[in-house]
């Protein structure tokens, strides 16, 4: 209880400090002022003010700019107002006029008449200076001297808008010289109404602190800028208004001006700029002369307003925020909302009463924030605590469920084991580790199962652990070990399943999983988009048949699947080319198959093939001519031996170039997939190639031996298979130094034919073997640098073997010789009896 009370107090104090800081910084000043508009309501006014409006009718009759009017008009107006107590012009008379004398005579006539009418003319300050409580301007725009001398006083009409662009304050007095002051239009008019002589005003009006005494009975509070706050008694039109033109024309009730203050200014005229926002206008603009009327009425009724002091605001914010935070500490959130609404209503009522009785404008916005913020924050805290409580309850419930399934959760098993050991050994610290730990602990025990350590348990305690307790712990670990092992296996399986699920879902390629009979088990969205069929319980070959895949391609796929090895194959589905990559999951007797759209690459490859064939064909003809001319030159018996050697070199280079072209064409033909197959006797082919290369071996004093099985038949292309054998034996001769040995073996293994070409030559480095069957790749070292070659021979071997559904690989160590293996499907074999 005390803790909650303390938390509420700290919350309220923090909010109060924040609000006070915001208020001091002037934040949300516009909103704060706008909220106080609720205080301003309609109220009765005295019958002591009448406004003569320079309206549209007057402007249309006498000109759109009152400044250009003849002063004779104003003289006529003044003569019509003979019964007025005060006549105040909210107009600037800055320039002299030829009719000024008539205007002056009319003013003097009323001033000297029976009513002793007082006259006030407007003045305006230019460029206000910051001089504290006394306003001072760089210069003051006054009426012309003759007019100034003919009136009772001037009134400054400068306006000062608040942060929300509304007018609530008026200037009080304005410094003219060291000891001379002018007063605002409203104050000057009010003093004229009181019949106070102009010369007596400096002695009568005094400033004491933040209060300006117009008379001993009329104090008005002023702020640090010398402004006082006026009241408003209604919307525009609160005071009687008579058109300037009607007064000139005599169309008015004289009683409207009897012993009253008559204000003359622009009003109800289109396009005038002397209009401002005020608290009571509900979005409407009020003219400057009406604002002056409300300010004068405020002085007449003796109800000037006063803004709440900073000290009072600070005290209010502190007390409300802390009180409300404490009040909201214990009720439920819905009671807090009701309390919040009730307090806001009370706050509005109390501040309205204070406004009505004392004229103090309380900062309602910050008061409302001090009331609502603690409530909202405590409600937020309550909701957070409730969420946390529910989460804890759900967590405990899940924990109970997990405990019942601890055999499937290694972590839960460890937590259960830890709590059991801590009950067995009181006041101990038990930790379970996956990795070995140092020997600084009181006891370290392994959790072991079938010779495998699953976890390490450390026990730290300040007392000795009895032997019986140690035995009990050992028994507990031995009993829990199988469950922990099963849980770890289950967790690993779950992880693998998640990985597989993620792979299937996230892979942009088409992926499908097949069983050992090639029936679809699972597929991802990409595969379903590719083959929009019902894939359940259908074999992949059947799906491809439905999709129109070539039967020959399907047969090759089935052959590859039967080999149970990873493979890749291009297939055509409708008008697109796909690369099918398949890998066996031997543990589960399943396949993972991925289809990648390579249509663009295939099209580019076809284009490349056509270009290569065209280029090769065009190269063959010049090479044939070169070879032919070289042979003709050799027939010339008059050639020197050196010239004959040059021509032999030309012939040799042309033959090498022709061989490169032939190899490139062969590789491209293999990639096109167009191979004419027949029954090929590999025994005869190999024997023929060995015999053909015997001369090459003898030239390097090498021993070339063969051990060939009889009657080995495969299905393939005779020329291409001959080239495979020739390339392998030729390479063995080239890369074996003089006096070396080469063995060629052909044998049958199960349903395959295995060709081996073994030498004791230079060997191949391990880091070079991965790229050995790549086009134009050659192993470069000191021993083989001078051996000629194109790097196409082994690439051609691999392409031919793969096109015949076979495999090729090498086993070699540098300087230890090499053995190349070729495996081909066996068609027929005349096995020995």
C-alpha positions in Angstrom: 0.0 0.0 0.0 2.8 2.4 1.0 4.7 1.5 -2.1 1.8 2.3 -4.4 1.2 5.6 -2.6 4.8 6.5 -3.0 4.7 5.6 -6.7 1.6 7.8 -7.2 3.3 10.7 -5.4 6.4 10.4 -7.6 4.3 10.2 -10.7 2.3 13.2 -9.8 5.4 15.2 -8.9 7.1 14.2 -12.1 4.1 15.3 -14.2 3.8 18.6 -12.3 7.5 19.4 -12.9 7.1 18.6 -16.6 4.0 20.8 -16.9 5.6 23.7 -15.0 8.7 23.4 -17.3 6.4 23.4 -20.4 4.5 26.4 -19.1 7.7 28.3 -18.4 8.9 27.5 -21.9 5.7 28.9 -23.4 4.8 25.5 -24.9 1.2 25.2 -26.2 0.6 28.9 -25.4 -1.9 29.1 -28.2 -4.0 26.1 -27.0 -3.8 27.4 -23.4 -5.2 30.8 -24.5 -7.9 29.3 -26.7 -9.2 27.1 -23.9 -9.8 30.2 -21.7 -12.3 31.4 -24.3 -14.9 29.4 -22.3 -14.8 32.0 -19.6 -16.1 34.8 -21.9 -19.9 34.7 -22.0 -22.4 37.3 -23.0 -23.2 39.9 -20.2 -25.3 43.0 -20.0 -23.7 46.3 -21.0 -24.4 49.9 -19.8 -26.1 52.4 -22.1 -23.1 54.6 -22.2 -21.5 53.7 -25.5 -22.7 54.2 -29.1 -20.7 53.4 -32.2 -20.9 55.5 -35.4 -19.9 53.1 -38.1 -18.0 54.1 -41.2 -19.8 51.3 -43.1 -20.3 50.3 -46.7 -23.1 52.9 -47.2 -20.8 55.6 -45.9 -17.9 54.5 -48.0 -20.0 54.3 -51.1 -21.4 57.8 -50.5 -18.2 59.6 -49.5 -15.3 57.6 -50.9 -13.7 54.2 -50.2 -10.9 55.8 -48.1 -12.0 57.8 -45.1 -8.5 59.4 -45.1 -9.5 61.2 -48.3 -12.8 62.5 -47.0 -13.4 66.1 -46.6 -12.9 67.2 -42.9 -16.1 69.2 -43.5 -18.0 65.8 -43.2 -16.4 65.2 -39.8 -17.4 68.8 -38.8 -21.0 68.0 -39.8 -20.8 64.8 -37.8 -19.5 66.6 -34.7 -22.3 69.2 -34.9 -24.8 66.3 -35.0 -23.3 64.9 -31.8 -23.9 68.0 -29.6 -25.4 66.0 -26.8 -22.6 63.5 -26.6 -20.4 63.3 -23.4 -17.3 62.0 -25.3 -16.6 61.8 -29.0 -13.6 59.6 -29.8 -12.4 59.1 -33.4 -10.7 55.7 -34.1 -9.2 57.3 -37.2 -5.8 58.8 -37.8 -5.5 62.4 -38.9 -1.9 62.6 -39.9 -2.0 64.9 -42.9 -3.4 68.5 -42.8 -6.5 69.4 -44.9 -7.9 72.6 -46.2 -11.1 71.8 -44.3 -9.3 71.4 -40.9 -10.5 74.8 -39.7 -14.2 73.8 -40.1 -13.5 70.5 -38.2 -11.6 72.4 -35.5 -14.4 75.0 -35.1 -17.0 72.2 -34.7 -14.9 70.5 -32.1 -14.3 73.7 -30.1 -18.0 74.6 -30.4 -19.0 71.3 -28.7 -16.2 71.6 -26.1 -17.5 75.0 -25.1 -21.1 74.1 -25.3 -23.5 73.2 -22.4 -22.4 69.5 -22.4 -18.7 70.3 -22.4 -18.2 67.4 -24.9 -14.7 65.9 -24.6 -12.8 64.9 -27.8 -10.3 62.1 -28.2 -8.3 61.5 -31.5 -6.3 58.4 -32.3 -2.6 58.1 -32.3 -0.4 55.2 -33.3 3.0 54.1 -32.1 5.7 53.0 -34.5 8.3 50.3 -33.6 7.7 49.4 -30.0 10.7 49.3 -27.6 11.1 46.8 -24.8 11.1 49.1 -21.8 9.3 46.9 -19.2 6.0 47.9 -17.8 5.9 51.3 -19.6 5.4 51.0 -23.4 7.6 53.2 -25.5 7.7 53.6 -29.2 10.5 54.7 -31.5 8.1 57.4 -32.6 4.4 58.3 -32.3 2.1 59.1 -35.2 0.0 62.1 -33.9 -2.8 64.2 -35.4 -1.8 67.3 -37.2 -0.8 70.1 -34.7 -3.9 72.3 -35.2 -6.2 69.2 -34.5 -3.9 68.1 -31.6 -4.3 71.5 -30.0 -8.1 71.6 -30.4 -8.9 68.3 -28.7 -8.8 67.1 -25.1 -6.4 64.1 -25.5 -5.1 61.5 -27.8 -5.5 57.7 -27.4 -3.0 55.2 -28.8 -4.8 52.5 -30.8 -2.0 49.9 -31.3 -3.1 46.4 -30.9 -1.3 43.5 -29.3 -2.4 39.9 -30.3 -1.8 36.8 -28.2 -0.2 33.6 -29.3 -3.5 32.4 -30.8 -3.9 35.6 -32.8 -6.7 36.9 -30.6 -6.8 40.3 -28.8 -7.3 40.1 -25.1 -5.0 42.9 -23.9 -4.7 46.6 -24.4 -1.8 49.0 -23.8 -2.0 51.1 -20.6 0.3 54.1 -20.8 3.0 55.0 -23.3 6.1 57.0 -22.5 6.4 60.2 -24.5 9.2 62.1 -22.6 11.0 61.7 -19.3 7.9 62.6 -17.4 5.1 62.7 -20.0 2.8 59.8 -20.9 0.1 59.1 -23.4 -2.6 56.6 -22.7 -4.3 53.9 -24.7 -7.4 54.9 -26.7 -9.7 53.1 -24.2 -8.1 54.6 -21.1 -8.0 58.1 -22.6 -11.7 57.8 -23.5 -12.6 56.5 -20.1 -10.7 59.4 -18.3 -12.5 61.8 -20.6 -15.8 60.3 -19.6 -14.9 60.9 -16.0 -14.4 64.6 -16.9 -10.8 64.5 -15.6 -8.9 67.4 -17.0 -5.9 66.5 -19.2 -3.5 68.4 -17.0 -4.7 66.5 -13.9 -4.2 63.1 -15.4 -0.4 62.8 -14.6 -1.1 63.5 -10.9 -4.2 61.3 -10.7 -3.0 58.2 -12.6 -0.3 56.3 -10.7 1.5 53.0 -11.0 2.1 50.8 -8.0 3.8 47.5 -8.7 1.7 45.7 -11.2 -1.4 47.9 -10.7 -2.2 51.0 -12.6 -4.6 53.3 -10.7 -6.7 55.4 -13.1 -8.4 56.8 -10.1 -8.1 55.7 -6.5 -11.3 53.6 -7.1 -10.3 52.2 -10.5 -7.3 50.0 -10.3 -6.3 47.8 -13.4 -3.7 45.0 -13.2 -1.0 45.2 -15.8 1.5 42.6 -16.9 5.3 42.9 -17.3 4.8 44.4 -20.7 2.5 47.2 -19.5 -0.6 45.6 -21.0 -3.9 45.1 -19.2 -6.6 42.5 -19.9 -10.0 43.6 -21.0 -13.3 41.8 -20.8 -15.8 41.0 -23.6 -19.5 41.2 -23.2 -20.8 39.5 -26.3 -20.3 38.9 -30.0 -19.9 41.7 -32.7 -23.0 44.0 -32.5 -23.3 44.1 -28.8 -23.3 47.9 -28.7 -25.7 50.3 -30.5 -24.4 51.1 -34.0 -25.5 54.0 -36.2 -24.2 54.5 -39.8 -22.0 57.5 -40.3 -24.1 58.4 -43.4 -27.3 58.3 -41.4 -25.9 60.7 -38.9 -24.9 63.1 -41.6 -28.3 62.7 -43.2 -30.1 63.2 -39.9 -31.6 59.7 -39.9 -31.0 58.7 -36.3 -32.4 58.9 -32.8 -30.7 61.7 -30.9 -31.3 59.8 -27.7 -28.7 57.3 -28.8 -26.0 60.0 -28.2 -27.3 61.7 -25.1 -24.5 61.9 -22.5 -22.8 58.9 -24.1 -19.4 58.0 -25.4 -19.6 58.1 -29.1 -16.9 56.0 -30.9 -16.3 56.7 -34.7 -14.5 54.0 -36.7 -14.7 51.6 -39.6 -17.3 48.8 -39.1 -19.5 46.6 -41.3 -17.5 47.5 -44.4 -16.2 45.1 -46.9 -12.5 44.9 -47.4 -11.4 46.7 -44.2 -8.3 45.3 -42.4 -9.0 46.7 -39.0 -10.6 43.4 -37.8 -9.3 40.8 -35.3 -10.1 37.6 -33.6 -11.6 37.9 -30.1 -12.6 35.3 -27.5 -16.3 35.7 -27.9 -16.7 35.9 -31.7 -16.8 32.1 -32.3 -14.6 32.4 -35.4 -16.0 35.8 -36.5 -13.7 38.9 -36.7 -14.5 42.0 -34.6 -13.6 45.5 -35.8 -11.1 47.6 -33.9 -13.6 50.2 -32.8 -15.9 47.5 -31.3 -12.9 46.0 -29.4 -12.2 49.5 -28.1 -15.9 49.7 -27.0 -15.6 46.5 -25.0 -12.4 47.7 -23.4 -14.1 51.0 -22.4 -17.1 49.1 -21.1 -14.7 47.0 -19.0 -13.4 50.2 -17.4 -16.9 51.7 -17.0 -18.1 48.5 -15.2 -14.9 48.3 -13.2 -14.3 44.7 -14.3 -10.8 44.5 -15.8 -9.4 41.0 -16.0 -6.2 39.6 -14.5 -4.2 36.6 -15.8 -3.3 34.0 -13.3 0.2 34.7 -11.9 3.1 32.3 -12.6 3.4 31.5 -8.9 -0.4 30.7 -8.7 -0.1 28.6 -11.9 2.8 26.6 -10.5 1.1 26.0 -7.2 -2.1 24.9 -9.0 -0.3 22.5 -11.3 1.7 21.0 -8.4 -1.3 20.6 -6.2 -3.6 19.2 -8.9 -1.1 16.8 -10.4 0.0 15.3 -7.0 -3.5 15.3 -5.6 -5.0 13.6 -8.7 -2.1 11.1 -8.9 -2.8 10.1 -5.3 -6.5 10.0 -5.9 -6.1 7.7 -9.0 -3.7 5.3 -7.2 -6.1 2.7 -6.0 -9.4 2.7 -8.0 -9.9 0.5 -11.1 -9.4 2.1 -14.4 -13.1 2.7 -15.1 -13.5 4.5 -11.8 -10.4 6.6 -12.7 -12.1 7.7 -15.9 -15.2 8.7 -14.0 -13.1 10.6 -11.5 -11.2 12.3 -14.2 -14.4 13.5 -15.9 -15.8 14.7 -12.6 -12.7 16.6 -11.7 -12.6 18.3 -15.1 -16.2 19.4 -14.6 -15.4 20.7 -11.1 -12.3 22.5 -12.4 -14.3 24.3 -15.2 -17.0 25.3 -12.7 -14.5 26.6 -10.1 -12.4 28.5 -12.6 -15.5 30.0 -14.1 -16.7 31.2 -10.7 -13.2 32.7 -10.0 -13.4 34.4 -13.4 -16.9 35.8 -12.7 -16.2 36.9 -9.2 -12.6 38.0 -9.2 -11.9 38.5 -12.9 -8.9 36.1 -12.8 -8.3 34.1 -16.0 -7.1 30.7 -14.7 -5.0 28.6 -17.0 -7.6 26.0 -17.7 -5.5 24.0 -20.2 -2.7 23.3 -17.8 -5.2 22.6 -15.0 -6.9 20.1 -17.3 -3.5 18.5 -18.1 -2.6 18.3 -14.4 -5.9 16.4 -13.9 -5.9 14.1 -16.9 -2.2 13.2 -17.3 -1.9 11.4 -14.0 -5.1 9.5 -14.7 -4.0 8.5 -18.2 -0.6 7.5 -17.0 -1.9 5.5 -14.1 -4.5 3.9 -16.4 -1.6 3.0 -18.8 0.4 1.6 -15.9 -2.6 -0.4 -14.7 -3.1 -1.8 -18.2 0.6 -2.6 -18.5 0.5 -4.4 -15.1 -2.6 -6.2 -16.1 -1.0 -7.3 -19.4 2.1 -8.4 -17.5 0.0 -10.3 -15.0 -1.9 -12.1 -17.7 1.3 -12.8 -19.5 2.8 -14.3 -16.3 -0.3 -16.4 -15.8 -0.1 -17.6 -19.4 3.6 -18.2 -18.9 3.0 -20.3 -15.8 0.3 -22.2 -17.6 2.6 -22.9 -20.5 5.3 -23.9 -18.0 3.0 -26.5 -16.5 2.2 -27.8 -20.0 6.0 -27.9 -20.8 6.7 -29.7 -17.6 4.3 -32.4 -18.6 6.1 -32.6 -21.9 9.6 -32.2 -20.5 10.8 -35.3 -22.3 10.6 -33.3 -25.6 12.3 -30.1 -24.3 15.9 -30.2 -23.2 15.7 -26.8 -21.5 12.7 -27.8 -19.4 14.4 -31.0 -18.4 17.4 -29.1 -17.3 15.3 -26.7 -15.3 13.4 -29.5 -13.7 16.7 -31.2 -12.9 18.1 -28.0 -11.5 15.2 -27.5 -9.1 15.3 -31.2 -8.0 19.0 -30.9 -7.2 18.5 -27.6 -5.3 15.8 -29.3 -3.2 18.2 -32.2 -2.5 21.1 -29.8 -1.7 19.6 -26.7 0.1 21.3 -23.4 -0.1 23.2 -24.4 -3.2 23.7 -22.8 -6.6 23.2 -25.3 -9.5 24.1 -24.6 -13.0 23.9 -26.8 -16.1 26.4 -26.3 -18.9 26.7 -27.7 -22.4 30.5 -27.3 -22.5 33.2 -28.5 -20.1 33.8 -26.2 -17.1 36.7 -25.4 -14.9 37.3 -27.2 -11.6 36.6 -24.3 -9.3 33.1 -25.6 -8.4 32.3 -27.7 -5.4 31.1 -30.6 -7.5 31.0 -31.2 -11.3 29.0 -34.1 -12.6 28.4 -35.2 -16.2 25.1 -36.3 -17.6 26.2 -39.3 -19.7 24.3 -41.7 -21.9 25.9 -44.5 -23.9 29.4 -43.0 -23.6 28.3 -39.6 -24.8 28.3 -36.6 -22.3 25.2 -34.6 -22.8 25.6 -31.8 -20.1 27.7 -30.8 -17.2 26.1 -30.1 -13.8 28.0 -27.8 -11.4 27.0 -27.5 -7.7 28.3 -24.7 -5.5 27.6 -24.9 -1.8 29.4 -23.9 1.4 28.7 -27.2 3.1 29.9 -30.7 2.4 27.6 -32.9 0.4 27.1 -36.3 2.1 27.9 -39.5 0.2 24.3 -40.6 0.2 23.2 -37.3 -1.3 25.9 -37.6 -4.0 24.7 -41.1 -4.8 21.2 -39.8 -5.0 22.3 -37.1 -7.5 24.2 -39.7 -9.6 21.1 -41.9 -9.7 19.0 -38.9 -10.7 21.4 -38.0 -13.5 21.5 -41.5 -14.8 17.7 -41.8 -14.9 17.2 -38.5 -16.6 20.0 -39.0 -19.2 17.8 -41.1 -21.6 15.0 -38.5 -21.6 17.5 -35.7 -22.2 19.0 -37.6 -25.1 15.6 -38.2 -26.6 14.7 -34.5 -26.1 17.9 -33.4 -27.8 17.2 -35.7 -30.7 13.6 -34.4 -30.9 14.9 -30.8 -30.8 17.4 -31.5 -33.6 14.7 -33.1 -35.7 12.5 -30.1 -35.1 15.3 -27.8 -36.2 15.9 -29.9 -39.3 12.2 -29.8 -40.1 12.1 -26.0 -39.6 15.1 -25.6 -41.9 13.4 -27.8 -44.5 10.1 -25.9 -44.1 11.9 -22.5 -44.4 13.8 -23.8 -47.5 10.5 -24.9 -49.1 8.6 -21.7 -48.3 11.3 -19.2 -48.9 13.1 -20.7 -51.9 12.2 -18.7 -55.1 12.8 -21.9 -57.2 10.5 -24.8 -57.7 11.2 -27.5 -55.2 9.5 -30.9 -54.7 10.2 -33.8 -52.4 9.7 -37.4 -53.8 9.6 -40.7 -52.1 11.6 -43.7 -53.4 9.0 -44.4 -56.0 9.2 -40.8 -57.2 5.8 -39.9 -55.9 5.3 -36.3 -54.8 5.3 -35.9 -51.0 5.7 -32.2 -50.7 6.2 -29.2 -53.0 6.5 -25.5 -52.5 4.5 -22.7 -54.1 6.9 -22.2 -56.9 6.5 -25.8 -58.1 2.7 -25.6 -57.8 2.7 -22.4 -60.0 4.9 -24.2 -62.5 2.7 -27.3 -62.6 -0.8 -26.3 -61.7 -2.0 -29.8 -61.1 -3.2 -31.9 -58.1 0.2 -33.3 -57.2 -0.8 -35.5 -54.3 0.0 -39.2 -54.9 1.3 -38.6 -58.4 4.7 -39.7 -59.6 7.0 -37.0 -61.1 7.4 -38.8 -64.5 3.6 -39.0 -64.8 3.3 -35.3 -64.1 6.0 -34.6 -66.7 4.2 -36.8 -69.2 1.0 -34.8 -68.6 2.9 -31.6 -69.0 4.1 -32.7 -72.5 7.8 -33.5 -71.6 9.6 -35.5 -74.3 9.5 -39.3 -73.5 13.2 -39.6 -74.3 14.0 -36.9 -71.6 11.7 -38.8 -69.1 13.6 -42.0 -69.9 16.9 -40.3 -69.2 15.4 -39.0 -65.9 14.3 -42.4 -64.8 17.8 -43.8 -65.6 19.4 -41.0 -63.5 17.0 -41.7 -60.6 17.9 -45.4 -60.7 21.6 -44.6 -60.2 20.7 -43.0 -56.8 23.2 -40.2 -57.3 22.9 -36.5 -57.6 22.4 -35.3 -61.1 21.3 -32.4 -63.3 19.4 -32.5 -66.6 17.7 -30.1 -68.9 14.1 -30.7 -69.8 11.5 -28.8 -71.9 8.2 -28.0 -70.4 5.9 -26.3 -72.9 8.0 -23.5 -74.4 10.5 -23.2 -71.6 13.8 -24.9 -70.7 14.4 -25.9 -67.1 17.5 -27.3 -65.3 16.3 -30.2 -63.1 18.7 -30.8 -60.2 18.0 -33.8 -58.0 19.8 -35.1 -54.9 18.9 -38.2 -52.9 18.2 -38.1 -49.2 19.5 -41.6 -48.5 18.6 -41.7 -44.8 14.9 -41.3 -45.6 14.8 -42.9 -49.1 13.6 -39.7 -50.6 14.7 -37.2 -53.3 14.9 -33.4 -53.4 14.3 -32.0 -56.9 14.7 -28.4 -57.9 13.6 -26.9 -61.2 15.2 -23.6 -62.4 14.0 -21.8 -65.4 17.0 -21.4 -67.7 15.1 -20.6 -70.9 17.1 -17.4 -71.6 20.4 -19.2 -70.9 19.4 -22.1 -73.2 18.5 -19.6 -75.9 21.8 -17.9 -75.6 23.6 -21.3 -75.6 21.8 -22.2 -78.9 22.8 -18.9 -80.4 26.4 -19.4 -79.3 26.4 -22.9 -80.8 25.2 -21.6 -84.1 27.8 -18.9 -84.1 30.6 -21.4 -83.2 29.5 -23.8 -86.0 29.4 -21.0 -88.5 32.8 -19.7 -87.4 34.3 -23.2 -87.4 32.9 -24.0 -90.8 34.4 -20.7 -92.1 37.7 -21.5 -90.6 38.0 -25.0 -92.0 38.1 -23.9 -95.6 41.1 -21.6 -95.1 42.9 -24.2 -93.1 42.3 -26.8 -95.8 43.8 -24.4 -98.4 46.8 -23.8 -96.1 47.4 -27.5 -95.7 47.0 -28.1 -99.4 49.4 -25.3 -100.4 51.9 -26.6 -97.8 51.8 -30.1 -99.4 52.4 -28.6 -102.9 55.3 -26.7 -101.6 56.9 -29.8 -100.1 56.8 -31.4 -103.6 59.4 -28.8 -104.7 62.7 -30.7 -104.6 64.7 -27.5 -104.8 63.7 -26.4 -101.2 66.4 -26.2 -98.7 66.1 -28.3 -95.5 65.4 -25.2 -93.4 62.5 -24.2 -95.8 61.1 -27.7 -95.6 61.1 -27.5 -91.8 59.2 -24.2 -92.0 56.6 -25.8 -94.2 56.3 -28.8 -91.9 55.7 -26.3 -89.0 52.9 -24.7 -91.0 51.3 -28.0 -91.7 51.6 -29.0 -88.0 50.0 -25.6 -86.8 47.2 -26.0 -89.3 46.5 -29.6 -88.1 46.4 -28.4 -84.5 44.0 -25.6 -85.4 41.8 -28.0 -87.2 41.8 -30.3 -84.2 40.8 -27.5 -81.9 37.9 -26.6 -84.2 36.9 -30.3 -84.3 36.9 -30.5 -80.5 34.8 -27.4 -80.1 32.3 -28.7 -82.6 32.2 -32.1 -80.9 31.5 -30.4 -77.5 28.8 -28.2 -78.9 27.2 -31.3 -80.6 27.2 -33.1 -77.3 25.6 -30.2 -75.5 22.9 -30.1 -78.1 21.9 -33.6 -77.0 21.7 -35.0 -80.5 23.7 -38.2 -80.4 23.3 -41.1 -82.8 23.9 -44.3 -80.7 24.6 -47.8 -81.8 26.1 -51.0 -80.4 29.8 -50.3 -79.8 32.4 -53.0 -79.0 34.5 -51.2 -76.4 37.0 -54.0 -76.4 37.8 -53.6 -80.1 37.7 -49.8 -79.8 40.2 -49.7 -76.9 42.5 -52.3 -78.6 42.5 -50.3 -81.8 43.3 -47.0 -80.0 46.1 -48.6 -77.9 47.7 -50.0 -81.1 47.4 -46.6 -82.8 49.3 -44.9 -79.9 51.9 -47.5 -79.6 54.2 -45.6 -82.0 53.9 -42.4 -79.9 54.8 -44.3 -76.7 57.8 -46.0 -78.4 59.1 -42.6 -79.5 59.4 -41.6 -75.8 60.7 -45.1 -74.8 57.5 -45.7 -72.8 55.8 -49.0 -72.0 52.2 -49.1 -73.1 50.3 -52.1 -71.8 46.6 -53.1 -72.0 44.4 -55.6 -70.2 41.0 -55.7 -71.9 37.9 -57.8 -71.1 36.5 -59.6 -74.1 33.3 -58.7 -75.9 32.3 -55.6 -73.9 29.4 -53.9 -75.7 27.8 -50.5 -74.8 25.2 -48.3 -76.5 26.9 -45.1 -77.8 28.5 -43.2 -80.6 31.5 -45.0 -82.0 33.5 -41.9 -83.0 32.9 -40.1 -79.7 33.8 -43.1 -77.5 36.9 -43.6 -79.6 37.8 -40.0 -79.0 37.4 -40.5 -75.2 39.8 -43.4 -75.2 42.3 -41.7 -77.5 42.3 -38.4 -75.5 42.9 -40.3 -72.2 45.8 -42.4 -73.6 47.2 -39.5 -75.6 47.3 -37.4 -72.4 48.9 -40.2 -70.5 51.7 -40.4 -73.1 52.1 -36.6 -73.2 52.3 -36.1 -69.4 54.5 -39.1 -68.6 58.3 -38.5 -69.0 60.5 -40.7 -71.2 60.8 -44.3 -70.0 57.5 -44.2 -68.2 54.7 -46.8 -68.0 51.1 -46.6 -69.1 48.5 -49.3 -68.3 45.1 -49.4 -70.0 42.4 -51.7 -68.3 38.9 -52.4 -69.5 36.7 -54.5 -67.1 33.1 -55.1 -66.1 31.8 -54.2 -62.7 28.2 -55.2 -62.0 26.2 -53.5 -64.8 28.9 -51.1 -65.7 32.0 -50.9 -67.9 35.0 -49.4 -66.2 37.9 -48.0 -68.3 41.2 -47.2 -66.4 44.1 -45.3 -67.9 47.0 -45.3 -65.4 50.5 -43.7 -65.7 53.4 -42.9 -63.5 53.9 -39.4 -65.0 54.0 -36.0 -63.5 50.7 -36.2 -61.6 48.1 -33.5 -60.9 48.1 -31.2 -57.8 45.1 -31.6 -55.5 44.0 -28.0 -55.9 43.9 -28.3 -59.7 41.8 -31.4 -59.9 38.5 -29.6 -59.3 38.9 -27.6 -62.5 40.6 -30.4 -64.5 37.5 -31.1 -66.7 36.8 -27.4 -67.4 37.1 -26.1 -70.9 40.5 -24.6 -71.8 41.9 -25.3 -68.3 45.5 -26.6 -68.2 47.7 -27.4 -65.2 50.7 -25.1 -65.4 53.9 -26.1 -63.6 57.6 -26.3 -64.4 57.4 -29.9 -65.6 54.4 -29.5 -68.0 55.0 -25.9 -69.2 56.5 -27.0 -72.6 53.8 -29.6 -73.4 51.5 -28.4 -76.1 47.7 -28.6 -75.6 44.4 -26.7 -75.9 42.7 -27.6 -72.6 39.7 -29.1 -74.5 40.5 -32.8 -74.4 39.3 -33.6 -70.9 36.3 -31.3 -71.3 35.4 -33.3 -74.3 35.9 -36.6 -72.4 33.5 -35.4 -69.7 30.9 -34.2 -72.1 30.9 -37.5 -74.1 30.8 -39.7 -71.0 27.9 -37.7 -69.4 26.0 -37.8 -72.7 26.3 -41.6 -72.5 25.0 -41.6 -68.9 28.4 -42.3 -67.5 30.8 -40.8 -65.1 34.5 -39.8 -65.3 37.0 -39.0 -62.5 40.6 -38.9 -61.7 42.9 -40.1 -58.8 46.3 -38.5 -58.7 49.1 -37.1 -56.6 51.7 -34.7 -57.8 54.8 -36.5 -59.1 53.1 -39.8 -58.3 51.2 -40.4 -61.6 47.5 -40.3 -62.4 44.7 -42.8 -63.0 41.6 -41.7 -65.1 38.4 -43.7 -64.7 35.5 -43.9 -67.1 32.3 -45.7 -66.1 29.6 -46.5 -68.8 26.4 -48.5 -68.7 27.0 -52.1 -69.9 24.8 -53.2 -72.7 26.3 -56.7 -73.3 29.3 -58.7 -72.3 30.7 -62.0 -73.5 31.8 -63.2 -70.1 34.3 -66.0 -69.9 32.9 -69.4 -69.1 
